């Protein structure tokens, strides 16, 4: 009885850990995913964030670092779910996995863990660039806070990506994700501060989930627009649940 009681948690976790490991290794071996996901955020940050940050002083450098951290994790969450789910659904891979003796939620847990892992890598790369090239100096809790926001902030965008993956084919999913990804990042003030854009864009920005995550990150460095933290977190929580429910309904309907 003792042997069973000790081994039971390991048996329960083993399928999730194996699925997460294989998902991470599989994506690492997929250049079309790993190259843009890991290289574009540092490249965009160096080209725009470092140049703009160095001209605007410490405040601008902190703003750009926090904003580009959120921009970077959007890509791995949206593409990691939106494109891979669409391809696997189209090829019947999800149906095949339902027939395997594995927990039904292991696939989604593995993909979420993968997105968080890539988000952690992106956050560390941007932190090294920020500290080395732009001279960003933050308190230890601020560094940790931004890291946590970036890693946990993948959840609502994993849910949105999951929903997108249930809507279109595998070949159409990259285009649809790009249509959502880049405009949402721009209109949320992640690429360029909203203060230098037309005022109407600043008024409409709260309609975008990336704006709320960006404000949470900017609040840590004291560069946010002054809104309530609870409101931003509440919006992100509602979006996570709503899009996950919508995606689940479509996956269940597909059989």
LINGI-V544470 format. One record per residue. N is the residue number from 1. SS is DSSP state (h for helix, s for strand, l for the rest). OMEGA is omega in degrees with one decimal (* if undefined). NEAR is the number of other C-alpha atoms within 8 Angstrom. Layout:
n={N	N}
ss={SS	SS}
omega={OMEGA	OMEGA}
near={NEAR	NEAR}
//
This chain:
n={1	2	3	4	5	6	7	8	9	10	11	12	13	14	15	16	17	18	19	20	21	22	23	24	25	26	27	28	29	30	31	32	33	34	35	36	37	38	39	40	41	42	43	44	45	46	47	48	49	50	51	52	53	54	55	56	57	58	59	60	61	62	63	64	65	66	67	68	69	70	71	72	73	74	75	76	77	78	79	80	81	82	83	84	85	86	87	88	89	90	91	92	93	94	95	96	97	98	99	100	101	102	103	104	105	106	107	108	109	110	111	112	113	114	115	116	117	118	119	120	121	122	123	124	125	126	127	128	129	130	131	132	133	134	135	136	137	138	139	140	141	142	143	144	145	146	147	148	149	150	151	152	153	154	155	156	157	158	159	160	161	162	163	164	165	166	167	168	169	170	171	172	173	174	175	176	177	178	179	180	181	182	183	184	185	186	187	188	189	190	191	192	193	194	195	196	197	198	199	200	201	202	203	204	205	206	207	208	209	210	211	212	213	214	215	216	217	218	219	220	221	222	223	224	225	226	227	228	229	230	231	232	233	234	235	236	237	238	239	240	241	242	243	244	245	246	247	248	249	250	251	252	253	254	255}
ss={l	h	h	h	h	h	h	h	h	h	h	h	h	h	h	h	h	h	h	h	h	h	h	h	h	h	h	h	l	l	h	h	h	h	h	h	h	h	h	h	h	h	h	h	h	h	h	h	h	h	h	h	h	h	h	h	h	h	h	h	h	h	h	h	h	h	h	h	h	h	h	h	h	h	h	h	h	h	h	h	h	h	h	h	h	h	h	h	h	h	l	l	h	h	h	h	h	h	l	l	l	l	l	l	l	h	h	h	h	h	h	h	h	h	h	h	h	h	h	h	h	h	h	h	h	h	h	h	h	h	h	h	h	h	l	l	l	l	l	h	h	h	h	h	h	h	h	h	h	h	h	h	l	h	h	h	h	h	h	h	h	h	h	h	h	h	h	l	l	h	h	h	h	h	h	h	h	h	h	h	h	h	h	h	h	h	h	l	l	l	l	l	l	h	h	h	l	l	h	h	h	h	h	h	h	h	h	l	h	h	h	h	h	h	h	h	h	h	h	h	l	l	l	l	l	l	l	l	h	h	h	h	h	h	h	h	h	h	h	h	h	h	h	h	h	h	h	h	h	h	h	h	h	h	l}
omega={179.6	179.5	179.8	-178.0	-179.2	-175.6	-175.4	178.4	179.1	178.3	-179.3	-176.2	-172.8	179.6	179.5	-178.2	179.5	179.7	178.8	179.9	-178.5	178.5	179.7	180.0	-179.6	-179.1	175.8	-179.9	179.0	-175.8	-177.9	176.5	-169.3	-177.5	178.4	-177.4	-175.8	-175.5	-175.7	-179.7	176.6	-179.4	178.1	-177.9	178.6	-176.1	-173.5	-176.2	-178.0	-179.2	179.8	-178.2	-178.4	179.6	-174.5	178.7	-174.6	-178.7	179.8	180.0	178.0	178.6	-175.9	179.1	180.0	-177.3	-178.6	172.4	177.5	178.3	-177.8	-176.2	176.0	-175.9	-177.4	179.3	-176.8	-179.2	-178.8	178.6	-172.6	-175.7	-175.9	178.3	179.8	-179.4	-178.0	177.3	-177.9	-178.5	-179.8	-177.8	178.8	177.6	178.4	-178.7	177.0	-178.9	-178.4	178.9	179.1	-179.8	-176.1	-177.9	-175.1	-178.9	-178.4	177.6	179.8	-179.5	177.2	177.6	177.3	-179.5	178.8	-180.0	177.0	177.9	178.1	179.2	179.7	-179.3	-179.7	178.8	-179.9	178.5	178.1	178.1	-178.1	-178.8	-174.8	-174.0	-176.9	177.2	177.6	178.4	-179.2	174.1	-179.5	179.8	177.4	175.6	-179.2	179.9	178.5	177.7	-179.8	178.8	-179.0	-177.7	-179.6	-179.4	176.2	-170.9	-179.8	-177.2	168.0	179.7	177.9	178.4	177.6	179.2	178.3	-179.5	178.0	-172.9	-169.1	179.6	179.7	-179.2	-178.3	-173.4	178.2	-179.9	-178.8	178.5	178.0	178.4	179.4	-169.0	-172.5	177.2	179.9	179.0	-179.3	-176.3	177.4	178.9	-178.8	-179.9	178.0	180.0	-179.2	-177.1	179.6	177.6	177.0	-175.6	-178.3	179.1	176.6	178.3	-177.5	-173.6	-179.2	177.4	-175.8	179.3	-180.0	177.9	-176.7	176.6	177.0	179.2	176.4	179.3	-179.2	178.0	-179.4	179.5	176.5	-178.6	-178.1	-177.5	174.8	179.6	-178.5	177.2	-179.3	178.2	179.7	-179.6	179.0	178.6	-179.6	178.4	179.4	179.9	179.7	-177.4	-175.1	-177.3	176.2	178.9	178.6	-179.9	-178.8	178.9	-179.3	178.3	178.6	-179.2	-179.4	177.3	*}
near={4	5	6	7	8	8	8	8	8	8	8	8	8	8	11	13	9	8	11	14	9	8	11	9	8	8	10	9	7	8	8	6	11	12	9	8	11	11	9	10	14	13	8	9	13	10	8	10	14	14	9	11	17	11	7	9	8	10	9	12	18	12	12	15	13	13	14	13	14	15	12	15	16	12	11	12	16	16	13	14	14	19	15	11	12	16	12	11	11	9	6	8	9	8	9	8	8	9	6	6	5	8	7	6	6	11	10	7	10	14	12	12	9	11	13	12	9	11	14	11	9	14	13	9	9	13	9	8	11	13	10	8	7	11	9	10	5	7	6	6	6	10	9	8	10	12	11	9	11	15	12	8	12	15	10	13	12	15	15	13	16	15	13	14	17	13	7	9	10	14	6	8	14	11	7	9	14	8	8	8	11	8	8	10	13	10	13	14	13	15	12	8	8	12	7	6	9	8	8	6	10	13	7	8	11	10	6	11	10	11	15	13	14	14	12	13	16	13	10	10	12	6	10	11	5	5	8	6	7	6	8	13	11	8	10	12	9	8	11	13	10	8	13	12	8	9	13	8	8	9	9	7	6	5	5}
//
